[in-house]
Amino acid sequence: MQNIRSIQIHEESNEELLPGFSQDFPYIASCAELDKYIEPAIPWHWHRTVELFYMESGTLEYTTPNGKWTFPAGSGGFVNSNVLHTSRVVPSGEETIQLLHLFDSELLAGIPTSRVDAKYIRPLTSATGIEMIALSNDVPQQAALLEKIRKAFDLDEGSWGYEFTLRHYLTEIWLELFELVRGDLEANSRINPSDEKMKAMMRFIHSHYQESISVEDIAREAHISKRVCFRLFQENLHMTPLEYMTSYRLRKACQRLVDTNESITQIAYNCGLGSSSYFGKVFRERYGCTPAAYRKSWHDCDKYKHK
C-alpha cells in the first residue's frame, strides 16, 4: 500500500491518474494522508475504476451530482465507476487518513462478456443512479462489511498467493454490496444524458483554462445553450461555470506556487487569472492568505521535513 499526499489528475480529461496501476492486475491500495494535500479537498474528478474506502481517522465529506455524505472514522463506502465526485476534509481535531482500494471491475469479472460480468458486475457499474453506497459502523451488517474492507489492506503484497487472496476478499465484499442495492438496480439503471455533457465541458475548461474563455464557449463544446450550461453546472457541481473555472485555475496556481519558482505575476498570467492584483484578491478569498504567504508556508514545511 502506498502513502499518498496529493491527487494526480489527467490535464485534459480530469480523470484521476493512478500511479502503479497495471493492466495485468488492475488494482492499487492507497493510504491518503489528506491533511498533507496542497488543499484539504479533492477536486471534482472521476475514474473508470471503482473505489472502496475506509476512514482510518478523521472525517471526510463526499459530494456527487445527486448527494452528499459525511464519513467519520470507522465508516466507509463505495464510489461507482465513472461517477463525478469531490471530497473535503471536515475539521475534527485529528489526522484525516483514508484507506482506498481502487480497481477495475474486470479484476472480478474476467472477460467483459462473461456470465459473472453480466450477472453481478455490470448491473451495478452501469446503474448510473447509484453513485455512492455509504456504510456505517452503527449497522451490524455494514459493520461486518467494513471490517472486511479494512482487513483487505493488511494483506502482504509480497506473499505467495496475494493476488488470489485479495481477489477473494474483493469478491466477497462485492457480493455483499450488490445485495445491499440489488432491489434498487433496475430503477437506477437509466442513463444520465447530462453526464457526458458535463464531462465534455469540464474537459474544455481543463484544456483552455490559460485562455480567455466565456460561458458561451463552454456551452458550445457540449452543443447546448448558455442557459442549459448554467443549469447543468448547478445541478451537477452545485456552482456556476465561471465559479468552477476560477476554482480550477486557483488549484493550478497552487500547484505552481509549490512546485515552481515562477513569479506571482507569471503564475497569474499562466493560469488565466489576469493581473497579479486580481489573482491576489481571489486567492485570499479562497485560501485566507496571499499567494506569497501560501508559497512560503509550503516551502517552510518542506525545509522542516528535510531537517
RAPETA-V441121 format. One record per residue. N is the residue number from 1. PHI is phi in radians with two decimals (999 if undefined). D_FIRST is the distance of its C-alpha to the first C-alpha in Angstrom with 2 decimals. Layout:
BEGIN
n->N phi->PHI d_first->D_FIRST
n->N phi->PHI d_first->D_FIRST
END
This chain:
BEGIN
n->1 phi->999 d_first->0.00
n->2 phi->-1.74 d_first->3.78
n->3 phi->-1.44 d_first->6.73
n->4 phi->-2.20 d_first->9.54
n->5 phi->-2.21 d_first->13.20
n->6 phi->-2.85 d_first->15.00
n->7 phi->-1.95 d_first->15.42
n->8 phi->-1.86 d_first->16.87
n->9 phi->-2.04 d_first->19.82
n->10 phi->-1.07 d_first->22.01
n->11 phi->-0.94 d_first->25.28
n->12 phi->-1.61 d_first->27.62
n->13 phi->-1.58 d_first->26.05
n->14 phi->1.19 d_first->23.79
n->15 phi->-1.37 d_first->21.17
n->16 phi->-1.26 d_first->17.63
n->17 phi->-1.49 d_first->16.25
n->18 phi->-2.11 d_first->12.79
n->19 phi->-1.00 d_first->11.84
n->20 phi->1.55 d_first->10.36
n->21 phi->-1.37 d_first->11.85
n->22 phi->-2.13 d_first->14.23
n->23 phi->-1.20 d_first->17.34
n->24 phi->-1.38 d_first->17.46
n->25 phi->-2.70 d_first->14.42
n->26 phi->-1.32 d_first->14.04
n->27 phi->-2.73 d_first->10.68
n->28 phi->-2.45 d_first->7.37
n->29 phi->-2.01 d_first->4.91
n->30 phi->-2.34 d_first->5.23
n->31 phi->-1.98 d_first->6.72
n->32 phi->-1.59 d_first->10.16
n->33 phi->-1.64 d_first->12.58
n->34 phi->-1.18 d_first->15.56
n->35 phi->-1.22 d_first->18.30
n->36 phi->-1.77 d_first->17.37
n->37 phi->-1.27 d_first->17.86
n->38 phi->-1.00 d_first->21.25
n->39 phi->-2.41 d_first->22.61
n->40 phi->-1.36 d_first->21.41
n->41 phi->-2.72 d_first->21.41
n->42 phi->-1.76 d_first->19.72
n->43 phi->-1.17 d_first->22.61
n->44 phi->-0.98 d_first->23.98
n->45 phi->-2.83 d_first->22.06
n->46 phi->-2.65 d_first->21.24
n->47 phi->-2.69 d_first->19.15
n->48 phi->-1.14 d_first->20.08
n->49 phi->-1.14 d_first->16.87
n->50 phi->-1.55 d_first->16.94
n->51 phi->-2.20 d_first->14.74
n->52 phi->-1.97 d_first->13.98
n->53 phi->-2.41 d_first->13.09
n->54 phi->-2.38 d_first->13.62
n->55 phi->-1.51 d_first->15.11
n->56 phi->-1.26 d_first->14.02
n->57 phi->-2.80 d_first->16.86
n->58 phi->1.36 d_first->19.37
n->59 phi->-2.37 d_first->20.90
n->60 phi->-2.27 d_first->20.26
n->61 phi->-1.93 d_first->22.98
n->62 phi->-1.80 d_first->22.52
n->63 phi->-2.28 d_first->25.48
n->64 phi->-2.14 d_first->26.37
n->65 phi->-0.96 d_first->29.84
n->66 phi->-2.07 d_first->31.05
n->67 phi->-3.01 d_first->29.46
n->68 phi->-2.50 d_first->27.75
n->69 phi->-2.38 d_first->25.57
n->70 phi->-1.96 d_first->24.47
n->71 phi->-2.09 d_first->21.40
n->72 phi->-1.41 d_first->21.62
n->73 phi->-0.96 d_first->19.25
n->74 phi->1.63 d_first->18.89
n->75 phi->-1.76 d_first->19.54
n->76 phi->-3.04 d_first->17.59
n->77 phi->-3.08 d_first->18.53
n->78 phi->-2.27 d_first->18.54
n->79 phi->-1.87 d_first->19.38
n->80 phi->-1.26 d_first->21.35
n->81 phi->-1.08 d_first->21.30
n->82 phi->1.12 d_first->23.06
n->83 phi->-1.48 d_first->23.79
n->84 phi->-1.15 d_first->24.64
n->85 phi->-2.72 d_first->22.91
n->86 phi->-2.47 d_first->22.38
n->87 phi->-2.56 d_first->21.10
n->88 phi->-2.52 d_first->22.08
n->89 phi->-1.28 d_first->21.47
n->90 phi->-1.74 d_first->24.27
n->91 phi->-0.92 d_first->25.38
n->92 phi->-2.39 d_first->25.05
n->93 phi->1.46 d_first->25.33
n->94 phi->-2.40 d_first->21.76
n->95 phi->-1.04 d_first->18.42
n->96 phi->-1.82 d_first->16.91
n->97 phi->-2.16 d_first->13.23
n->98 phi->-2.09 d_first->11.94
n->99 phi->-1.75 d_first->9.02
n->100 phi->-2.27 d_first->9.16
n->101 phi->-1.78 d_first->9.42
n->102 phi->-2.11 d_first->11.26
n->103 phi->-2.64 d_first->13.34
n->104 phi->-1.32 d_first->16.83
n->105 phi->-1.08 d_first->19.27
n->106 phi->-1.14 d_first->20.57
n->107 phi->-1.03 d_first->17.69
n->108 phi->-1.68 d_first->19.73
n->109 phi->-1.45 d_first->23.12
n->110 phi->1.35 d_first->23.56
n->111 phi->-1.22 d_first->26.34
n->112 phi->-1.04 d_first->27.32
n->113 phi->-1.67 d_first->30.75
n->114 phi->-1.24 d_first->29.71
n->115 phi->-1.14 d_first->31.11
n->116 phi->-1.05 d_first->27.69
n->117 phi->-1.09 d_first->27.04
n->118 phi->-1.17 d_first->30.53
n->119 phi->-1.60 d_first->30.60
n->120 phi->-2.14 d_first->27.20
n->121 phi->-1.67 d_first->24.96
n->122 phi->-1.06 d_first->27.29
n->123 phi->-1.00 d_first->29.31
n->124 phi->-1.51 d_first->26.35
n->125 phi->-1.18 d_first->24.81
n->126 phi->-1.64 d_first->28.38
n->127 phi->-1.44 d_first->29.40
n->128 phi->-1.10 d_first->29.38
n->129 phi->-1.35 d_first->30.73
n->130 phi->-1.74 d_first->27.61
n->131 phi->-1.52 d_first->25.32
n->132 phi->-2.46 d_first->23.42
n->133 phi->-2.03 d_first->23.27
n->134 phi->-1.56 d_first->22.94
n->135 phi->-2.11 d_first->22.19
n->136 phi->-1.97 d_first->23.80
n->137 phi->-1.26 d_first->23.45
n->138 phi->-1.44 d_first->27.25
n->139 phi->-1.78 d_first->27.83
n->140 phi->-0.90 d_first->27.56
n->141 phi->-1.08 d_first->26.54
n->142 phi->-1.28 d_first->23.82
n->143 phi->-1.09 d_first->22.69
n->144 phi->-1.14 d_first->22.17
n->145 phi->-1.18 d_first->20.17
n->146 phi->-1.08 d_first->17.95
n->147 phi->-1.11 d_first->17.42
n->148 phi->-1.15 d_first->16.29
n->149 phi->-1.07 d_first->13.79
n->150 phi->-1.16 d_first->12.46
n->151 phi->-1.15 d_first->12.67
n->152 phi->-1.10 d_first->10.70
n->153 phi->-1.32 d_first->7.42
n->154 phi->-1.51 d_first->8.97
n->155 phi->-1.12 d_first->9.44
n->156 phi->-1.46 d_first->9.24
n->157 phi->-1.10 d_first->8.07
n->158 phi->-1.63 d_first->11.07
n->159 phi->-1.40 d_first->13.53
n->160 phi->-1.12 d_first->16.55
n->161 phi->1.46 d_first->16.59
n->162 phi->-0.93 d_first->12.86
n->163 phi->-1.10 d_first->13.60
n->164 phi->-1.14 d_first->16.71
n->165 phi->-1.11 d_first->15.36
n->166 phi->-1.09 d_first->12.65
n->167 phi->-1.10 d_first->15.46
n->168 phi->-1.09 d_first->17.77
n->169 phi->-1.01 d_first->15.80
n->170 phi->-1.14 d_first->15.56
n->171 phi->-1.16 d_first->19.24
n->172 phi->-1.08 d_first->20.39
n->173 phi->-1.10 d_first->18.78
n->174 phi->-1.05 d_first->20.35
n->175 phi->-1.08 d_first->23.71
n->176 phi->-1.22 d_first->23.81
n->177 phi->-1.09 d_first->23.03
n->178 phi->-1.02 d_first->25.69
n->179 phi->-1.12 d_first->28.14
n->180 phi->-1.10 d_first->27.72
n->181 phi->-2.02 d_first->28.90
n->182 phi->-0.95 d_first->30.92
n->183 phi->-1.24 d_first->34.22
n->184 phi->-1.79 d_first->33.34
n->185 phi->-1.10 d_first->32.16
n->186 phi->-1.09 d_first->35.60
n->187 phi->-1.22 d_first->36.48
n->188 phi->-1.87 d_first->33.28
n->189 phi->-1.62 d_first->33.41
n->190 phi->-1.20 d_first->35.73
n->191 phi->-1.28 d_first->34.68
n->192 phi->-1.57 d_first->34.46
n->193 phi->-1.17 d_first->36.68
n->194 phi->-1.44 d_first->35.60
n->195 phi->-1.06 d_first->31.91
n->196 phi->-1.20 d_first->32.51
n->197 phi->-1.13 d_first->35.15
n->198 phi->-1.08 d_first->32.80
n->199 phi->-1.14 d_first->30.16
n->200 phi->-1.11 d_first->32.99
n->201 phi->-1.21 d_first->34.25
n->202 phi->-1.15 d_first->30.88
n->203 phi->-1.04 d_first->30.40
n->204 phi->-1.07 d_first->33.89
n->205 phi->-1.09 d_first->33.17
n->206 phi->-1.15 d_first->30.02
n->207 phi->-1.44 d_first->32.09
n->208 phi->-2.18 d_first->35.15
n->209 phi->-1.08 d_first->34.07
n->210 phi->-1.36 d_first->35.72
n->211 phi->-1.76 d_first->39.02
n->212 phi->-1.51 d_first->41.56
n->213 phi->-2.19 d_first->40.93
n->214 phi->-1.92 d_first->42.62
n->215 phi->-1.10 d_first->41.90
n->216 phi->-1.05 d_first->44.34
n->217 phi->-1.10 d_first->42.22
n->218 phi->-1.14 d_first->39.08
n->219 phi->-1.12 d_first->41.07
n->220 phi->-1.07 d_first->42.64
n->221 phi->-1.09 d_first->39.32
n->222 phi->-1.77 d_first->38.94
n->223 phi->1.03 d_first->42.71
n->224 phi->-2.32 d_first->43.36
n->225 phi->-1.39 d_first->45.62
n->226 phi->-1.04 d_first->44.80
n->227 phi->-1.10 d_first->45.40
n->228 phi->-1.15 d_first->42.96
n->229 phi->-1.02 d_first->40.36
n->230 phi->-1.02 d_first->40.72
n->231 phi->-1.11 d_first->40.54
n->232 phi->-1.14 d_first->37.35
n->233 phi->-1.13 d_first->35.50
n->234 phi->-1.17 d_first->36.74
n->235 phi->-1.21 d_first->35.91
n->236 phi->-1.69 d_first->32.38
n->237 phi->-1.90 d_first->31.11
n->238 phi->1.07 d_first->33.68
n->239 phi->-2.77 d_first->34.99
n->240 phi->-1.43 d_first->37.52
n->241 phi->-1.00 d_first->36.83
n->242 phi->-1.21 d_first->37.86
n->243 phi->-1.11 d_first->35.64
n->244 phi->-1.13 d_first->32.62
n->245 phi->-1.08 d_first->33.74
n->246 phi->-1.11 d_first->34.23
n->247 phi->-1.07 d_first->30.83
n->248 phi->-1.14 d_first->29.20
n->249 phi->-1.08 d_first->31.40
n->250 phi->-1.15 d_first->30.53
n->251 phi->-1.13 d_first->26.79
n->252 phi->-1.14 d_first->27.50
n->253 phi->-1.12 d_first->29.79
n->254 phi->-1.02 d_first->27.17
n->255 phi->-1.09 d_first->24.94
n->256 phi->-1.21 d_first->28.05
n->257 phi->-1.07 d_first->29.01
n->258 phi->-1.43 d_first->25.76
n->259 phi->-1.72 d_first->25.26
n->260 phi->-2.24 d_first->28.92
n->261 phi->-1.86 d_first->32.25
n->262 phi->-1.06 d_first->34.23
n->263 phi->-1.24 d_first->36.95
n->264 phi->-1.03 d_first->36.87
n->265 phi->-1.11 d_first->39.66
n->266 phi->-1.09 d_first->37.81
n->267 phi->-1.12 d_first->34.67
n->268 phi->-1.01 d_first->36.93
n->269 phi->-1.21 d_first->38.64
n->270 phi->-1.17 d_first->35.62
n->271 phi->-1.81 d_first->33.90
n->272 phi->1.29 d_first->37.08
n->273 phi->-1.77 d_first->37.88
n->274 phi->1.28 d_first->41.34
n->275 phi->-1.29 d_first->42.83
n->276 phi->-1.16 d_first->41.06
n->277 phi->-1.21 d_first->43.03
n->278 phi->-1.17 d_first->41.76
n->279 phi->-0.99 d_first->38.19
n->280 phi->-1.07 d_first->38.61
n->281 phi->-1.14 d_first->40.09
n->282 phi->-1.24 d_first->37.41
n->283 phi->-1.16 d_first->34.64
n->284 phi->-1.11 d_first->36.22
n->285 phi->-1.11 d_first->36.64
n->286 phi->-1.52 d_first->32.94
n->287 phi->-1.93 d_first->31.33
n->288 phi->1.32 d_first->34.25
n->289 phi->-2.69 d_first->34.63
n->290 phi->-1.40 d_first->35.91
n->291 phi->-0.98 d_first->33.81
n->292 phi->-1.13 d_first->34.86
n->293 phi->-1.17 d_first->33.76
n->294 phi->-1.07 d_first->30.36
n->295 phi->-1.05 d_first->29.91
n->296 phi->-1.09 d_first->31.14
n->297 phi->-1.11 d_first->28.81
n->298 phi->-1.28 d_first->25.71
n->299 phi->-1.18 d_first->27.25
n->300 phi->-1.11 d_first->28.20
n->301 phi->-1.12 d_first->24.68
n->302 phi->-1.11 d_first->23.45
n->303 phi->-1.08 d_first->26.30
n->304 phi->-1.12 d_first->25.41
n->305 phi->-1.19 d_first->21.78
n->306 phi->-1.70 d_first->23.14
n->307 phi->-1.23 d_first->25.94
END
